[in-house]
Amino acid sequence: MDESVRFLVADDHPIYRQGVVAVIRSVPQYTVCAEACDAEEALEGLQREKPDVVLVDSFLAGENGLDLIRRIMDARPALRPSSSPSTTKRSTPTRRSKPPPADTS
């Protein structure tokens, strides 16, 4: 009997996705049964592979990751997907061209 936990990883950034997959595969009882770069691939993998856990990029290209999570929950109500925050991928710090004026009061 196979007791491994099967993961689907959905992220549109290949390097980030590969890193997540590598970490998951480093745990002996975990396997990655599917990877997806967009919502449609994730839904196809969900139907085809029947993963136990779905990790979804919250800023997935083409569809908001939270919307995808709703679609996953509609398709498989017992499954509880998880969203990765992906803060380094979407938040670009802004830089001021000059410092704000000094307070002279």
Backbone as XML, in Angstrom:
<?xml version="1.0"?>
<chain id="A" units="angstrom">
  <residue number="1" name="MET">
    <atom name="N" x="0.850" y="-1.180" z="0.000"/>
    <atom name="CA" x="0.000" y="0.000" z="0.000"/>
    <atom name="C" x="0.898" y="1.246" z="0.000"/>
  </residue>
  <residue number="2" name="ASP">
    <atom name="N" x="0.637" y="2.168" z="-0.929"/>
    <atom name="CA" x="1.404" y="3.406" z="-1.042"/>
    <atom name="C" x="0.845" y="4.425" z="-0.059"/>
  </residue>
  <residue number="3" name="GLU">
    <atom name="N" x="1.690" y="4.852" z="0.890"/>
    <atom name="CA" x="1.239" y="5.794" z="1.898"/>
    <atom name="C" x="1.837" y="7.172" z="1.697"/>
  </residue>
  <residue number="4" name="SER">
    <atom name="N" x="2.329" y="7.450" z="0.503"/>
    <atom name="CA" x="2.918" y="8.763" z="0.270"/>
    <atom name="C" x="1.835" y="9.815" z="0.085"/>
  </residue>
  <residue number="5" name="VAL">
    <atom name="N" x="2.199" y="11.038" z="0.432"/>
    <atom name="CA" x="1.308" y="12.176" z="0.238"/>
    <atom name="C" x="1.643" y="12.752" z="-1.128"/>
  </residue>
  <residue number="6" name="ARG">
    <atom name="N" x="0.625" y="12.880" z="-1.965"/>
    <atom name="CA" x="0.814" y="13.323" z="-3.352"/>
    <atom name="C" x="0.486" y="14.814" z="-3.482"/>
  </residue>
  <residue number="7" name="PHE">
    <atom name="N" x="1.426" y="15.558" z="-4.069"/>
    <atom name="CA" x="1.302" y="17.002" z="-4.214"/>
    <atom name="C" x="1.142" y="17.409" z="-5.672"/>
  </residue>
  <residue number="8" name="LEU">
    <atom name="N" x="0.328" y="18.434" z="-5.893"/>
    <atom name="CA" x="0.291" y="19.165" z="-7.159"/>
    <atom name="C" x="0.803" y="20.561" z="-6.835"/>
  </residue>
  <residue number="9" name="VAL">
    <atom name="N" x="1.786" y="21.027" z="-7.606"/>
    <atom name="CA" x="2.365" y="22.352" z="-7.379"/>
    <atom name="C" x="2.041" y="23.235" z="-8.576"/>
  </residue>
  <residue number="10" name="ALA">
    <atom name="N" x="1.336" y="24.332" z="-8.350"/>
    <atom name="CA" x="0.949" y="25.262" z="-9.422"/>
    <atom name="C" x="1.604" y="26.611" z="-9.194"/>
  </residue>
  <residue number="11" name="ASP">
    <atom name="N" x="2.550" y="26.945" z="-10.073"/>
    <atom name="CA" x="3.239" y="28.227" z="-9.998"/>
    <atom name="C" x="3.734" y="28.574" z="-11.389"/>
  </residue>
  <residue number="12" name="ASP">
    <atom name="N" x="3.573" y="29.828" z="-11.796"/>
    <atom name="CA" x="3.944" y="30.226" z="-13.152"/>
    <atom name="C" x="5.410" y="30.598" z="-13.309"/>
  </residue>
  <residue number="13" name="HIS">
    <atom name="N" x="6.165" y="30.570" z="-12.224"/>
    <atom name="CA" x="7.600" y="30.856" z="-12.291"/>
    <atom name="C" x="8.368" y="29.546" z="-12.155"/>
  </residue>
  <residue number="14" name="PRO">
    <atom name="N" x="8.983" y="29.074" z="-13.248"/>
    <atom name="CA" x="9.612" y="27.749" z="-13.239"/>
    <atom name="C" x="10.664" y="27.553" z="-12.152"/>
  </residue>
  <residue number="15" name="ILE">
    <atom name="N" x="11.491" y="28.537" z="-11.896"/>
    <atom name="CA" x="12.555" y="28.363" z="-10.897"/>
    <atom name="C" x="11.955" y="28.226" z="-9.503"/>
  </residue>
  <residue number="16" name="TYR">
    <atom name="N" x="10.981" y="29.051" z="-9.186"/>
    <atom name="CA" x="10.312" y="28.949" z="-7.884"/>
    <atom name="C" x="9.623" y="27.589" z="-7.755"/>
  </residue>
  <residue number="17" name="ARG">
    <atom name="N" x="8.897" y="27.192" z="-8.806"/>
    <atom name="CA" x="8.180" y="25.909" z="-8.794"/>
    <atom name="C" x="9.169" y="24.760" z="-8.608"/>
  </residue>
  <residue number="18" name="GLN">
    <atom name="N" x="10.298" y="24.799" z="-9.323"/>
    <atom name="CA" x="11.302" y="23.739" z="-9.198"/>
    <atom name="C" x="11.857" y="23.664" z="-7.778"/>
  </residue>
  <residue number="19" name="GLY">
    <atom name="N" x="12.038" y="24.818" z="-7.149"/>
    <atom name="CA" x="12.512" y="24.834" z="-5.763"/>
    <atom name="C" x="11.517" y="24.198" z="-4.811"/>
  </residue>
  <residue number="20" name="VAL">
    <atom name="N" x="10.249" y="24.536" z="-4.977"/>
    <atom name="CA" x="9.207" y="23.953" z="-4.128"/>
    <atom name="C" x="9.156" y="22.440" z="-4.341"/>
  </residue>
  <residue number="21" name="VAL">
    <atom name="N" x="9.209" y="22.031" z="-5.597"/>
    <atom name="CA" x="9.180" y="20.601" z="-5.924"/>
    <atom name="C" x="10.375" y="19.889" z="-5.288"/>
  </residue>
  <residue number="22" name="ALA">
    <atom name="N" x="11.561" y="20.493" z="-5.358"/>
    <atom name="CA" x="12.760" y="19.880" z="-4.774"/>
    <atom name="C" x="12.611" y="19.697" z="-3.266"/>
  </residue>
  <residue number="23" name="VAL">
    <atom name="N" x="12.046" y="20.695" z="-2.594"/>
    <atom name="CA" x="11.847" y="20.590" z="-1.145"/>
    <atom name="C" x="10.851" y="19.469" z="-0.839"/>
  </residue>
  <residue number="24" name="ILE">
    <atom name="N" x="9.766" y="19.415" z="-1.567"/>
    <atom name="CA" x="8.767" y="18.359" z="-1.340"/>
    <atom name="C" x="9.401" y="16.988" z="-1.552"/>
  </residue>
  <residue number="25" name="ARG">
    <atom name="N" x="10.145" y="16.837" z="-2.640"/>
    <atom name="CA" x="10.757" y="15.535" z="-2.952"/>
    <atom name="C" x="11.845" y="15.140" z="-1.954"/>
  </residue>
  <residue number="26" name="SER">
    <atom name="N" x="12.326" y="16.072" z="-1.157"/>
    <atom name="CA" x="13.353" y="15.742" z="-0.168"/>
    <atom name="C" x="12.771" y="14.991" z="1.032"/>
  </residue>
  <residue number="27" name="VAL">
    <atom name="N" x="11.469" y="14.972" z="1.123"/>
    <atom name="CA" x="10.795" y="14.244" z="2.205"/>
    <atom name="C" x="10.375" y="12.882" z="1.650"/>
  </residue>
  <residue number="28" name="PRO">
    <atom name="N" x="10.894" y="11.793" z="2.220"/>
    <atom name="CA" x="10.658" y="10.464" z="1.644"/>
    <atom name="C" x="9.190" y="10.091" z="1.436"/>
  </residue>
  <residue number="29" name="GLN">
    <atom name="N" x="8.315" y="10.492" z="2.314"/>
    <atom name="CA" x="6.910" y="10.091" z="2.175"/>
    <atom name="C" x="6.081" y="11.042" z="1.302"/>
  </residue>
  <residue number="30" name="TYR">
    <atom name="N" x="6.731" y="12.036" z="0.680"/>
    <atom name="CA" x="6.042" y="12.979" z="-0.196"/>
    <atom name="C" x="6.436" y="12.719" z="-1.643"/>
  </residue>
  <residue number="31" name="THR">
    <atom name="N" x="5.472" y="12.864" z="-2.549"/>
    <atom name="CA" x="5.756" y="12.791" z="-3.976"/>
    <atom name="C" x="5.043" y="13.946" z="-4.674"/>
  </residue>
  <residue number="32" name="VAL">
    <atom name="N" x="5.602" y="14.378" z="-5.775"/>
    <atom name="CA" x="4.959" y="15.387" z="-6.606"/>
    <atom name="C" x="4.354" y="14.644" z="-7.789"/>
  </residue>
  <residue number="33" name="CYS">
    <atom name="N" x="3.043" y="14.632" z="-7.847"/>
    <atom name="CA" x="2.366" y="13.894" z="-8.912"/>
    <atom name="C" x="2.081" y="14.774" z="-10.118"/>
  </residue>
  <residue number="34" name="ALA">
    <atom name="N" x="2.110" y="16.106" z="-9.935"/>
    <atom name="CA" x="1.845" y="17.008" z="-11.055"/>
    <atom name="C" x="2.385" y="18.402" z="-10.764"/>
  </residue>
  <residue number="35" name="GLU">
    <atom name="N" x="2.794" y="19.059" z="-11.837"/>
    <atom name="CA" x="3.204" y="20.462" z="-11.782"/>
    <atom name="C" x="2.364" y="21.214" z="-12.811"/>
  </residue>
  <residue number="36" name="ALA">
    <atom name="N" x="2.100" y="22.483" z="-12.519"/>
    <atom name="CA" x="1.305" y="23.298" z="-13.438"/>
    <atom name="C" x="1.841" y="24.716" z="-13.455"/>
  </residue>
  <residue number="37" name="CYS">
    <atom name="N" x="1.784" y="25.337" z="-14.643"/>
    <atom name="CA" x="2.237" y="26.721" z="-14.755"/>
    <atom name="C" x="1.070" y="27.693" z="-14.870"/>
  </residue>
  <residue number="38" name="ASP">
    <atom name="N" x="-0.150" y="27.180" z="-14.941"/>
    <atom name="CA" x="-1.322" y="28.050" z="-15.000"/>
    <atom name="C" x="-2.534" y="27.307" z="-14.447"/>
  </residue>
  <residue number="39" name="ALA">
    <atom name="N" x="-3.650" y="28.005" z="-14.367"/>
    <atom name="CA" x="-4.857" y="27.452" z="-13.762"/>
    <atom name="C" x="-5.383" y="26.247" z="-14.533"/>
  </residue>
  <residue number="40" name="GLU">
    <atom name="N" x="-5.386" y="26.328" z="-15.850"/>
    <atom name="CA" x="-5.917" y="25.210" z="-16.645"/>
    <atom name="C" x="-5.097" y="23.942" z="-16.443"/>
  </residue>
  <residue number="41" name="GLU">
    <atom name="N" x="-3.763" y="24.073" z="-16.451"/>
    <atom name="CA" x="-2.909" y="22.907" z="-16.200"/>
    <atom name="C" x="-3.157" y="22.358" z="-14.797"/>
  </residue>
  <residue number="42" name="ALA">
    <atom name="N" x="-3.357" y="23.235" z="-13.840"/>
    <atom name="CA" x="-3.614" y="22.794" z="-12.471"/>
    <atom name="C" x="-4.908" y="21.998" z="-12.394"/>
  </residue>
  <residue number="43" name="LEU">
    <atom name="N" x="-5.958" y="22.484" z="-13.046"/>
    <atom name="CA" x="-7.236" y="21.765" z="-13.022"/>
    <atom name="C" x="-7.142" y="20.434" z="-13.748"/>
  </residue>
  <residue number="44" name="GLU">
    <atom name="N" x="-6.385" y="20.388" z="-14.850"/>
    <atom name="CA" x="-6.176" y="19.120" z="-15.565"/>
    <atom name="C" x="-5.428" y="18.127" z="-14.677"/>
  </residue>
  <residue number="45" name="GLY">
    <atom name="N" x="-4.356" y="18.609" z="-14.010"/>
    <atom name="CA" x="-3.596" y="17.746" z="-13.111"/>
    <atom name="C" x="-4.420" y="17.269" z="-11.934"/>
  </residue>
  <residue number="46" name="LEU">
    <atom name="N" x="-5.284" y="18.121" z="-11.445"/>
    <atom name="CA" x="-6.177" y="17.770" z="-10.343"/>
    <atom name="C" x="-7.070" y="16.599" z="-10.737"/>
  </residue>
  <residue number="47" name="GLN">
    <atom name="N" x="-7.656" y="16.678" z="-11.928"/>
    <atom name="CA" x="-8.549" y="15.620" z="-12.402"/>
    <atom name="C" x="-7.787" y="14.335" z="-12.716"/>
  </residue>
  <residue number="48" name="ARG">
    <atom name="N" x="-6.638" y="14.482" z="-13.355"/>
    <atom name="CA" x="-5.867" y="13.326" z="-13.821"/>
    <atom name="C" x="-5.164" y="12.603" z="-12.672"/>
  </residue>
  <residue number="49" name="GLU">
    <atom name="N" x="-4.543" y="13.349" z="-11.762"/>
    <atom name="CA" x="-3.654" y="12.752" z="-10.757"/>
    <atom name="C" x="-4.278" y="12.562" z="-9.377"/>
  </residue>
  <residue number="50" name="LYS">
    <atom name="N" x="-5.350" y="13.269" z="-9.082"/>
    <atom name="CA" x="-6.020" y="13.173" z="-7.775"/>
    <atom name="C" x="-5.037" y="13.372" z="-6.606"/>
  </residue>
  <residue number="51" name="PRO">
    <atom name="N" x="-4.368" y="14.542" z="-6.555"/>
    <atom name="CA" x="-3.406" y="14.781" z="-5.476"/>
    <atom name="C" x="-4.083" y="14.899" z="-4.113"/>
  </residue>
  <residue number="52" name="ASP">
    <atom name="N" x="-3.271" y="14.705" z="-3.070"/>
    <atom name="CA" x="-3.754" y="14.879" z="-1.698"/>
    <atom name="C" x="-3.644" y="16.341" z="-1.270"/>
  </residue>
  <residue number="53" name="VAL">
    <atom name="N" x="-2.636" y="17.034" z="-1.810"/>
    <atom name="CA" x="-2.363" y="18.422" z="-1.452"/>
    <atom name="C" x="-2.120" y="19.211" z="-2.729"/>
  </residue>
  <residue number="54" name="VAL">
    <atom name="N" x="-2.684" y="20.416" z="-2.796"/>
    <atom name="CA" x="-2.444" y="21.304" z="-3.928"/>
    <atom name="C" x="-1.853" y="22.600" z="-3.391"/>
  </residue>
  <residue number="55" name="LEU">
    <atom name="N" x="-0.663" y="22.960" z="-3.877"/>
    <atom name="CA" x="-0.031" y="24.226" z="-3.524"/>
    <atom name="C" x="-0.193" y="25.167" z="-4.702"/>
  </residue>
  <residue number="56" name="VAL">
    <atom name="N" x="-0.789" y="26.322" z="-4.466"/>
    <atom name="CA" x="-1.123" y="27.258" z="-5.536"/>
    <atom name="C" x="-0.448" y="28.601" z="-5.280"/>
  </residue>
  <residue number="57" name="ASP">
    <atom name="N" x="0.220" y="29.120" z="-6.306"/>
    <atom name="CA" x="0.780" y="30.474" z="-6.264"/>
    <atom name="C" x="-0.384" y="31.457" z="-6.171"/>
  </residue>
  <residue number="58" name="SER">
    <atom name="N" x="-0.355" y="32.345" z="-5.190"/>
    <atom name="CA" x="-1.474" y="33.279" z="-5.026"/>
    <atom name="C" x="-1.537" y="34.324" z="-6.137"/>
  </residue>
  <residue number="59" name="PHE">
    <atom name="N" x="-0.467" y="34.458" z="-6.926"/>
    <atom name="CA" x="-0.450" y="35.383" z="-8.056"/>
    <atom name="C" x="-0.221" y="34.634" z="-9.355"/>
  </residue>
  <residue number="60" name="LEU">
    <atom name="N" x="-0.920" y="33.558" z="-9.548"/>
    <atom name="CA" x="-0.767" y="32.716" z="-10.730"/>
    <atom name="C" x="-1.142" y="33.484" z="-11.989"/>
  </residue>
  <residue number="61" name="ALA">
    <atom name="N" x="-0.324" y="33.362" z="-13.035"/>
    <atom name="CA" x="-0.592" y="34.072" z="-14.291"/>
    <atom name="C" x="-1.913" y="33.591" z="-14.898"/>
  </residue>
  <residue number="62" name="GLY">
    <atom name="N" x="-2.665" y="34.524" z="-15.413"/>
    <atom name="CA" x="-3.909" y="34.182" z="-16.091"/>
    <atom name="C" x="-5.117" y="34.082" z="-15.182"/>
  </residue>
  <residue number="63" name="GLU">
    <atom name="N" x="-4.897" y="33.805" z="-13.919"/>
    <atom name="CA" x="-6.012" y="33.707" z="-12.977"/>
    <atom name="C" x="-5.472" y="33.916" z="-11.576"/>
  </residue>
  <residue number="64" name="ASN">
    <atom name="N" x="-6.189" y="34.652" z="-10.794"/>
    <atom name="CA" x="-5.839" y="34.846" z="-9.395"/>
    <atom name="C" x="-5.807" y="33.483" z="-8.710"/>
  </residue>
  <residue number="65" name="GLY">
    <atom name="N" x="-4.762" y="33.221" z="-7.926"/>
    <atom name="CA" x="-4.639" y="31.942" z="-7.244"/>
    <atom name="C" x="-5.804" y="31.643" z="-6.322"/>
  </residue>
  <residue number="66" name="LEU">
    <atom name="N" x="-6.372" y="32.682" z="-5.715"/>
    <atom name="CA" x="-7.519" y="32.462" z="-4.833"/>
    <atom name="C" x="-8.748" y="32.027" z="-5.610"/>
  </residue>
  <residue number="67" name="ASP">
    <atom name="N" x="-8.911" y="32.552" z="-6.823"/>
    <atom name="CA" x="-10.012" y="32.098" z="-7.675"/>
    <atom name="C" x="-9.816" y="30.631" z="-8.056"/>
  </residue>
  <residue number="68" name="LEU">
    <atom name="N" x="-8.574" y="30.260" z="-8.351"/>
    <atom name="CA" x="-8.282" y="28.867" z="-8.671"/>
    <atom name="C" x="-8.585" y="27.971" z="-7.477"/>
  </residue>
  <residue number="69" name="ILE">
    <atom name="N" x="-8.237" y="28.420" z="-6.288"/>
    <atom name="CA" x="-8.535" y="27.622" z="-5.097"/>
    <atom name="C" x="-10.037" y="27.388" z="-4.973"/>
  </residue>
  <residue number="70" name="ARG">
    <atom name="N" x="-10.839" y="28.398" z="-5.261"/>
    <atom name="CA" x="-12.304" y="28.217" z="-5.225"/>
    <atom name="C" x="-12.744" y="27.159" z="-6.236"/>
  </residue>
  <residue number="71" name="ARG">
    <atom name="N" x="-12.159" y="27.197" z="-7.418"/>
    <atom name="CA" x="-12.504" y="26.206" z="-8.454"/>
    <atom name="C" x="-12.077" y="24.802" z="-8.035"/>
  </residue>
  <residue number="72" name="ILE">
    <atom name="N" x="-10.914" y="24.697" z="-7.390"/>
    <atom name="CA" x="-10.447" y="23.399" z="-6.907"/>
    <atom name="C" x="-11.395" y="22.870" z="-5.841"/>
  </residue>
  <residue number="73" name="MET">
    <atom name="N" x="-11.811" y="23.738" z="-4.928"/>
    <atom name="CA" x="-12.715" y="23.307" z="-3.864"/>
    <atom name="C" x="-14.076" y="22.904" z="-4.419"/>
  </residue>
  <residue number="74" name="ASP">
    <atom name="N" x="-14.512" y="23.555" z="-5.494"/>
    <atom name="CA" x="-15.760" y="23.144" z="-6.139"/>
    <atom name="C" x="-15.619" y="21.758" z="-6.768"/>
  </residue>
  <residue number="75" name="ALA">
    <atom name="N" x="-14.449" y="21.504" z="-7.367"/>
    <atom name="CA" x="-14.211" y="20.223" z="-8.044"/>
    <atom name="C" x="-13.985" y="19.087" z="-7.045"/>
  </residue>
  <residue number="76" name="ARG">
    <atom name="N" x="-13.308" y="19.391" z="-5.939"/>
    <atom name="CA" x="-12.988" y="18.367" z="-4.930"/>
    <atom name="C" x="-13.175" y="18.965" z="-3.543"/>
  </residue>
  <residue number="77" name="PRO">
    <atom name="N" x="-14.397" y="18.980" z="-3.047"/>
    <atom name="CA" x="-14.700" y="19.643" z="-1.772"/>
    <atom name="C" x="-13.897" y="19.136" z="-0.576"/>
  </residue>
  <residue number="78" name="ALA">
    <atom name="N" x="-13.493" y="17.885" z="-0.570"/>
    <atom name="CA" x="-12.755" y="17.338" z="0.568"/>
    <atom name="C" x="-11.294" y="17.801" z="0.578"/>
  </residue>
  <residue number="79" name="LEU">
    <atom name="N" x="-10.804" y="18.246" z="-0.557"/>
    <atom name="CA" x="-9.419" y="18.695" z="-0.678"/>
    <atom name="C" x="-9.306" y="20.125" z="-0.177"/>
  </residue>
  <residue number="80" name="ARG">
    <atom name="N" x="-8.264" y="20.405" z="0.573"/>
    <atom name="CA" x="-8.032" y="21.756" z="1.061"/>
    <atom name="C" x="-6.732" y="22.276" z="0.472"/>
  </residue>
  <residue number="81" name="PRO">
    <atom name="N" x="-6.819" y="23.045" z="-0.608"/>
    <atom name="CA" x="-5.606" y="23.577" z="-1.228"/>
    <atom name="C" x="-4.957" y="24.643" z="-0.355"/>
  </residue>
  <residue number="82" name="SER">
    <atom name="N" x="-3.683" y="24.896" z="-0.634"/>
    <atom name="CA" x="-2.933" y="25.902" z="0.102"/>
    <atom name="C" x="-2.338" y="26.890" z="-0.884"/>
  </residue>
  <residue number="83" name="SER">
    <atom name="N" x="-2.287" y="28.142" z="-0.491"/>
    <atom name="CA" x="-1.732" y="29.183" z="-1.356"/>
    <atom name="C" x="-0.375" y="29.610" z="-0.829"/>
  </residue>
  <residue number="84" name="SER">
    <atom name="N" x="0.585" y="29.756" z="-1.752"/>
    <atom name="CA" x="1.885" y="30.284" z="-1.350"/>
    <atom name="C" x="1.869" y="31.794" z="-1.541"/>
  </residue>
  <residue number="85" name="PRO">
    <atom name="N" x="2.437" y="32.536" z="-0.603"/>
    <atom name="CA" x="2.344" y="33.993" z="-0.678"/>
    <atom name="C" x="3.126" y="34.625" z="-1.814"/>
  </residue>
  <residue number="86" name="SER">
    <atom name="N" x="4.221" y="34.045" z="-2.224"/>
    <atom name="CA" x="5.000" y="34.540" z="-3.368"/>
    <atom name="C" x="5.325" y="36.023" z="-3.272"/>
  </residue>
  <residue number="87" name="THR">
    <atom name="N" x="5.655" y="36.488" z="-2.110"/>
    <atom name="CA" x="5.888" y="37.918" z="-1.935"/>
    <atom name="C" x="7.082" y="38.419" z="-2.737"/>
  </residue>
  <residue number="88" name="THR">
    <atom name="N" x="8.068" y="37.609" z="-2.948"/>
    <atom name="CA" x="9.253" y="38.070" z="-3.659"/>
    <atom name="C" x="9.015" y="38.194" z="-5.150"/>
  </residue>
  <residue number="89" name="LYS">
    <atom name="N" x="7.979" y="37.580" z="-5.664"/>
    <atom name="CA" x="7.764" y="37.571" z="-7.103"/>
    <atom name="C" x="6.960" y="38.759" z="-7.603"/>
  </residue>
  <residue number="90" name="ARG">
    <atom name="N" x="6.092" y="39.301" z="-6.819"/>
    <atom name="CA" x="5.190" y="40.332" z="-7.316"/>
    <atom name="C" x="5.411" y="41.699" z="-6.693"/>
  </residue>
  <residue number="91" name="SER">
    <atom name="N" x="6.020" y="41.754" z="-5.540"/>
    <atom name="CA" x="6.179" y="43.056" z="-4.917"/>
    <atom name="C" x="7.553" y="43.611" z="-5.263"/>
  </residue>
  <residue number="92" name="THR">
    <atom name="N" x="7.555" y="44.634" z="-6.042"/>
    <atom name="CA" x="8.799" y="45.289" z="-6.415"/>
    <atom name="C" x="8.886" y="46.588" z="-5.647"/>
  </residue>
  <residue number="93" name="PRO">
    <atom name="N" x="9.943" y="46.757" z="-4.852"/>
    <atom name="CA" x="10.029" y="48.003" z="-4.085"/>
    <atom name="C" x="10.164" y="49.202" z="-5.010"/>
  </residue>
  <residue number="94" name="THR">
    <atom name="N" x="9.529" y="50.263" z="-4.628"/>
    <atom name="CA" x="9.656" y="51.487" z="-5.417"/>
    <atom name="C" x="10.766" y="52.336" z="-4.820"/>
  </residue>
  <residue number="95" name="ARG">
    <atom name="N" x="11.437" y="53.070" z="-5.653"/>
    <atom name="CA" x="12.559" y="53.894" z="-5.206"/>
    <atom name="C" x="12.255" y="55.350" z="-5.539"/>
  </residue>
  <residue number="96" name="ARG">
    <atom name="N" x="12.395" y="56.200" z="-4.565"/>
    <atom name="CA" x="12.196" y="57.629" z="-4.797"/>
    <atom name="C" x="13.420" y="58.182" z="-5.508"/>
  </residue>
  <residue number="97" name="SER">
    <atom name="N" x="13.182" y="59.107" z="-6.415"/>
    <atom name="CA" x="14.314" y="59.719" z="-7.097"/>
    <atom name="C" x="15.069" y="60.672" z="-6.181"/>
  </residue>
  <residue number="98" name="LYS">
    <atom name="N" x="14.372" y="61.310" z="-5.246"/>
    <atom name="CA" x="15.034" y="62.153" z="-4.256"/>
    <atom name="C" x="14.313" y="61.991" z="-2.925"/>
  </residue>
  <residue number="99" name="PRO">
    <atom name="N" x="15.009" y="62.260" z="-1.830"/>
    <atom name="CA" x="14.377" y="62.086" z="-0.520"/>
    <atom name="C" x="13.246" y="63.086" z="-0.321"/>
  </residue>
  <residue number="100" name="PRO">
    <atom name="N" x="12.312" y="62.745" z="0.555"/>
    <atom name="CA" x="11.213" y="63.687" z="0.835"/>
    <atom name="C" x="11.766" y="64.957" z="1.479"/>
  </residue>
  <residue number="101" name="PRO">
    <atom name="N" x="11.051" y="66.062" z="1.330"/>
    <atom name="CA" x="11.532" y="67.316" z="1.924"/>
    <atom name="C" x="11.574" y="67.200" z="3.451"/>
  </residue>
  <residue number="102" name="ALA">
    <atom name="N" x="12.532" y="67.887" z="4.037"/>
    <atom name="CA" x="12.676" y="67.885" z="5.492"/>
    <atom name="C" x="11.542" y="68.694" z="6.123"/>
  </residue>
  <residue number="103" name="ASP">
    <atom name="N" x="11.121" y="68.276" z="7.272"/>
    <atom name="CA" x="10.070" y="69.001" z="8.006"/>
    <atom name="C" x="10.696" y="70.236" z="8.627"/>
  </residue>
  <residue number="104" name="THR">
    <atom name="N" x="10.220" y="71.413" z="8.267"/>
    <atom name="CA" x="10.803" y="72.676" z="8.751"/>
    <atom name="C" x="9.967" y="73.314" z="9.868"/>
  </residue>
  <residue number="105" name="SER">
    <atom name="N" x="8.976" y="72.630" z="10.373"/>
    <atom name="CA" x="8.145" y="73.245" z="11.407"/>
    <atom name="C" x="8.738" y="73.152" z="12.777"/>
  </residue>
</chain>
